[in-house]
Amino acid sequence: MRYLGVDYGEKRIGVALSDESGNMAFPKTILPNNKGAISQIAKICTDEKVCEVVIGESLSYKGEPNKIMEAAKKFAEELAQIVELKVNFHPEILTTQEARRLMGRSEPVDASAAAIILQSYLDKKQNVGAN
């Protein structure tokens, strides 16, 4: 069971994939956030036999949806209709900053941020299943 993670941003969308066992997340690619992004992600879902999509839930420090969340929800709805897969949101607090810390500030970190979101989701899913 392979999972796809998404770090949705105004300019770029980071994409990550899990391994086939659904245990480890890896950066896949960075896509421009344009009209073709959903079809590109749908193709990745088909090619990689993805079973579920996880999108970072962008909240303020007060735990309230921030300005990008409205666009991310619309994106999630459109993607869910096309891929016909379960699309979940998972908190993404400071994932871009964590990716920059790990990768360095000189290169885009969107795919790494997506991998951090996805890994957090997979870890939580595994811990819930272990109880």
Phi, psi and omega per residue, in radians:
M1 nan 1.973 -3.109
R2 -1.776 2.399 3.138
Y3 -1.969 2.648 3.094
L4 -2.075 2.293 3.101
G5 -1.901 2.550 -3.107
V6 -2.293 2.252 2.953
D7 -1.869 1.733 -3.050
Y8 -1.449 2.204 3.087
G9 -2.327 2.877 -3.122
E10 -1.086 -0.684 -3.083
K11 -1.773 -0.633 -3.063
R12 -2.340 2.711 3.078
I13 -2.165 2.055 3.074
G14 -1.478 2.436 -3.120
V15 -2.211 2.389 3.091
A16 -2.324 2.728 3.090
L17 -2.232 2.619 3.006
S18 -1.565 2.917 2.975
D19 -1.229 3.041 -3.065
E20 -1.138 -0.438 3.136
S21 -1.473 -0.133 3.127
G22 1.273 0.506 -3.119
N23 -1.855 -0.611 -3.047
M24 -2.159 2.448 3.130
A25 -1.857 2.484 -3.119
F26 -2.357 2.437 3.060
P27 -1.035 2.442 -3.139
K28 -1.951 -1.040 -3.063
T29 -2.851 2.935 3.023
I30 -2.124 2.220 -3.128
L31 -1.975 2.538 3.003
P32 -1.191 2.463 3.116
N33 -1.420 1.557 3.124
N34 -2.409 -3.026 -3.059
K35 -1.100 -0.398 -3.130
G36 -1.530 -0.098 -3.049
A37 -1.086 -0.760 -3.098
I38 -1.115 -0.744 3.136
S39 -1.172 -0.587 3.090
Q40 -1.161 -0.725 3.112
I41 -1.189 -0.678 3.093
A42 -1.068 -0.682 3.102
K43 -1.125 -0.734 3.092
I44 -1.062 -0.758 3.129
C45 -1.026 -0.757 3.131
T46 -1.208 -0.882 -3.087
D47 -1.071 -0.647 -3.053
E48 -1.693 0.054 3.124
K49 0.970 0.884 -3.134
V50 -1.251 2.431 -3.140
C51 -1.795 -0.338 -3.078
E52 -2.781 2.575 3.136
V53 -2.013 2.412 3.128
V54 -2.161 2.129 -3.138
I55 -1.960 2.399 3.114
G56 -1.095 2.271 3.105
E57 -1.578 1.943 -3.047
S58 -1.584 1.919 -3.122
L59 -2.128 2.733 3.051
S60 -1.315 3.043 3.102
Y61 -1.128 -0.313 3.089
K62 -1.525 -0.001 3.136
G63 1.455 0.273 -3.137
E64 -1.828 2.602 3.113
P65 -0.994 2.381 3.089
N66 -1.701 -3.049 -2.994
K67 -1.111 -0.532 -3.113
I68 -1.342 -0.349 -3.052
M69 -1.128 -0.636 3.125
E70 -1.058 -0.789 3.110
A71 -1.177 -0.644 3.127
A72 -1.137 -0.667 3.108
K73 -1.128 -0.757 3.108
K74 -1.093 -0.772 3.099
F75 -1.017 -0.794 -3.134
A76 -1.077 -0.736 3.133
E77 -1.098 -0.804 3.128
E78 -1.119 -0.749 3.142
L79 -1.112 -0.755 -3.129
A80 -1.049 -0.666 3.123
Q81 -1.153 -0.654 -3.084
I82 -1.371 -0.805 -3.051
V83 -1.491 -0.298 -3.121
E84 0.933 0.777 3.086
L85 -2.180 2.823 3.036
K86 -1.190 2.278 3.096
V87 -2.096 2.055 -3.110
N88 -1.952 2.746 2.966
F89 -1.846 2.530 3.097
H90 -2.422 2.388 -3.095
P91 -0.918 2.437 -3.104
E92 -2.181 0.606 -3.073
I93 -1.034 2.087 3.057
L94 1.079 0.391 -3.128
T95 -1.178 -0.653 3.120
T96 -1.139 -0.716 3.117
Q97 -1.133 -0.698 3.101
E98 -1.130 -0.732 3.109
A99 -1.104 -0.714 3.100
R100 -1.108 -0.682 3.118
R101 -1.094 -0.702 -3.116
L102 -1.370 -0.655 -2.991
M103 -1.748 -0.370 -3.033
G104 1.733 2.710 -3.050
R105 -1.475 -0.182 -2.998
S106 -1.390 -0.319 -3.104
E107 -2.125 2.726 3.105
P108 -1.060 2.429 -3.059
V109 -2.045 0.214 -3.034
D110 -1.036 -0.729 3.132
A111 -1.191 -0.633 3.091
S112 -1.176 -0.682 3.070
A113 -1.094 -0.701 3.085
A114 -1.084 -0.677 3.118
A115 -1.155 -0.646 3.105
I116 -1.149 -0.756 3.090
I117 -1.049 -0.866 -3.094
L118 -1.122 -0.743 -3.137
Q119 -1.090 -0.705 3.095
S120 -1.063 -0.758 3.115
Y121 -1.093 -0.811 -3.127
L122 -1.105 -0.736 3.123
D123 -1.072 -0.769 3.137
K124 -1.117 -0.750 -3.140
K125 -1.081 -0.737 3.133
Q126 -1.172 -0.688 3.129
N127 -1.183 -0.655 3.106
V128 -1.164 -0.721 3.132
G129 -1.197 -0.413 -3.115
A130 -1.402 -0.308 -3.114
N131 -1.492 nan nan
